[in-house]
Amino acid sequence: MLAYTTHDVRVVAEVAELPPQDGWACFAPTDQARLECSCGYTEGPMLKAMAKLTAHQHIHGFA
């Protein structure tokens, strides 16, 4: 029986901390993301637009 590694890939969007306004912490999304997979694979930072493609390539290869 063959055992295959399960790939549960998460795309984690990066956020930038901005200067506080009126005593409140402020954050803003960036165009960067990173990948984290249950198999231990990590990649990034990369453009958010490339994250989905990179995750697909990690799971399925370049086919």
LINUR-V784773 format. One record per residue. N is the residue number from 1. D_LAST is the distance of its C-alpha to the last C-alpha in Angstrom with 1 decimal. Layout:
N|D_LAST + N|D_LAST
This chain:
1|24.7 + 2|21.4 + 3|21.1 + 4|17.9 + 5|18.1 + 6|18.3 + 7|16.6 + 8|19.0 + 9|18.0 + 10|20.9 + 11|21.1 + 12|24.6 + 13|26.2 + 14|28.7 + 15|32.3 + 16|35.1 + 17|38.6 + 18|41.2 + 19|45.0 + 20|46.8 + 21|48.6 + 22|51.7 + 23|51.0 + 24|47.6 + 25|44.4 + 26|42.0 + 27|38.2 + 28|35.8 + 29|32.0 + 30|30.2 + 31|27.0 + 32|25.6 + 33|23.6 + 34|22.2 + 35|19.8 + 36|21.2 + 37|19.4 + 38|21.4 + 39|20.0 + 40|21.8 + 41|19.1 + 42|20.5 + 43|19.6 + 44|21.8 + 45|23.8 + 46|21.5 + 47|21.9 + 48|21.7 + 49|19.6 + 50|16.8 + 51|17.1 + 52|15.1 + 53|12.1 + 54|12.6 + 55|13.1 + 56|9.9 + 57|8.0 + 58|10.7 + 59|10.3 + 60|6.8 + 61|5.6 + 62|3.8 + 63|0.0
